[in-house]
């Protein structure tokens, strides 16, 4: 006989049904909240990754016109500059170890530069701004560099010369004295040889041998064997002197260099752009400085330096009474570099002397004796022996051209509307780090 309990229907009351509905809604709400939180967390993680690796990396540290300089490219250049300085440290270490030359002072100077993170970042940022100015101005003037010219520049930086090693050719420029007036000849009978004037702000900004710097990590001693040396010795030689490498050696050195620079964040295309802008810089500089004169207004002067104004007034009074300038200079001047030659300073142009001295010297007539002139060195009595336009030697002319080009770059920053963003100060890379200096 069947048990009537087994088929007894379950009767749900309204209260029971309401409770079940509440539980269902609560479960659905909890599940929806969990899914929402999960979506938010994943979204934040994805956004953080994208922001860190893409958005922040593309944030501009500067703008030149409509062209932005992004964080990641600037940071790659900072790392490259640090590697260049480290390569110099390693080069000095090698020569100190194998040649027994004490180069500790040079190493310490480079180490100090590496420890100052912000100045390196500022220097690199300024360089990149100048490069973009040069690109835009070159494009506006129709100045360009071919792919072949860029390739030849890279080959030369690795000392690969398919057409033969270039022959050094330096043509010295003679510097002639201007014709002296009768007033000058009445004052002195010895004609000084004009000293080649080099302005105090000589700062060439051409691109360094980037690939050579990138490969300067060898621990082997310097040798004369074929192939790119880790770093050239610091000399004044302008043209290559080492044995040129073969095509295979060049290709291997180039691949190794690009590989290392890529690890620092610089692409091969960006590397080639640096060589391209160096070519553009030289051609643009030729145009911008075409009107720089080959002569410069200079004065030939002599002076007597004393420690205080009272002595200077006594000295001037003696000279006004007719005492010989050279004899008085030998007797009382504290400038030991020229007191025994009558206080003769030779010919000099503007920018060679401190401003207070220069202003007076260029304002004096030939033979006129100045009132005491105070500078950081003491009190000067100045006499101008001659005024004239002096022909600039090679180095002085190149310095004048560089000064003119630097002035043009400064003006171009305003004209192109250069803007910099201070966010870069907190983003300057401090790697790669330098090895400890050799003892």
Secondary structure, DSSP 8 states (H G I E B T S, - for coil): ---GGGG------HHHHHHHHHHHHHHHHHHHHHHHHHHHHHHHHHHHHHIIIIITTTSEEEEETTEEEEHHHHHHHHHHHHHHHHHHHHHHHHHHHHH----HHHHHHHHHHHH-HHHHHHHHHHHHHHHHHHHHHHHHHT----HHHHHHHHHHHTT--TT------------------HHHHHH-S----------S---------HHHHHTTT--S----SSS--SS--S-S--S--S----HHHHHHHHHHHHHHHHHTT--HHHHHHHHHHHHHHHHHHHHHTTT--SEEEEEEEEEEEESSHHHHHHHHHHHHTT--HHHHHHHH---TTTGGGTTEEEEEETTSS-HHHHHHHHHS-TT-B---EEETTEEEEEEEEEEEEEE--HHHHHHHHHHHHHHHHHHHHHHTT-EE-GGGGG-----S-------
